[in-house]
Amino acid sequence: YTEAGLPDGLFNVVQGLGPVGAALTNHPRIDKISLTGSVPTGRKVMAAAGGHLKHATMELGGKSPIIVFDDADVENAIGGAMLGNFYSTGQVCSNGTRVFVQKGIRKRFLERLVERTKTIRIGDPLDPDTQMGPLVNRAQHEKVMSYIEIGRQEGAELLVGGGAPSMQGMDGGCFVEPAVFANVTDDMRIAR
């Protein structure tokens, strides 16, 4: 921001846990709060922000849908779905993790999505040729792997991926192959 000629302190990002959030939310000179976190934390922040009539934006881990109609450019829609699902190794809380495809193009969409997903290069995130790096930590890796197994157990069809590859020179890395499920119903845990 300084390089752009804006005054120091005009834009600030402050990160921290509960006490930091409480101080920011209750400070009289702060007009806007943005939170990415859990629903319980969101409730606390929204209550505190409301007490001071502050604007608040909450991202509380939704399951954003992508809808693809029969008249869509299939390759373009697949690219959007892949970006919406696999960007940042799927670790963005607003990712488009549910893709609804109209019946007329469903078969072709899924076939091409599987083909293109198989070409994603997994590896070292510092390598410019890598398209998908590891998950953030072992706990997240275990959680993702458990959800993949839950999806299978509940009857969703795993079309591609979902394994935990070992990467040469990256021992202990938390890698997961990009996974595509089909025939997922709203009552399945992976849909929620």
GIHUDA-V244730 format. One line per field, one symbol per residue. ss: DSSP state (H for helix, E for strand, - for the rest). phi: phi as a letter, one per 40 degrees, with the letter a starting at -180 (. if undefined). psi: psi as a letter, one per 30 degrees, with the letter a starting at -180 (. if undefined). A space follows every 10 residues. Layout:
ss->???
phi->???
psi->???
This chain:
ss->---------- -------HHH HHHHHH---- -EEEEE--HH HHHHHHHHHH H---EEEEE- ----EEEE-- ---HHHHHHH HHHHHHHHHH -------EEE E-HHHHHHHH HHHHHHHH-- -E-------- -E-----HHH HHHHHHHHHH HHH---EEEE ---------- ---------E EE------HH H-
phi->.cccgccdgc bbbbbicdcc cccccccccb cbbbbbaccd cdcccccccc cbfccbbbbb gcbccbbbcd cccdccccdc ccccbbdffg bbcbdccbbb bcdcbdccdc dcccdccccc cciccccccc baccccaccc dccccccccc dccchcccca ggcbccbdgb dgcccbcdbb bbfcbccccc cb
psi->eeefgkkkfe kkkklaaeee eeeeefkfgk fkkkkjalee eeeeeeeeee fghkkkkkjh hliklkkjle gljeeeeeee eeefefkhhg hkfglifkjj kkefgeeeee eeeeeeeffk jkakffkffk fkalleleee eeeeeeeeee eeeggkjjek aflikkkkgh kglikkkkkk klhklffkef f.
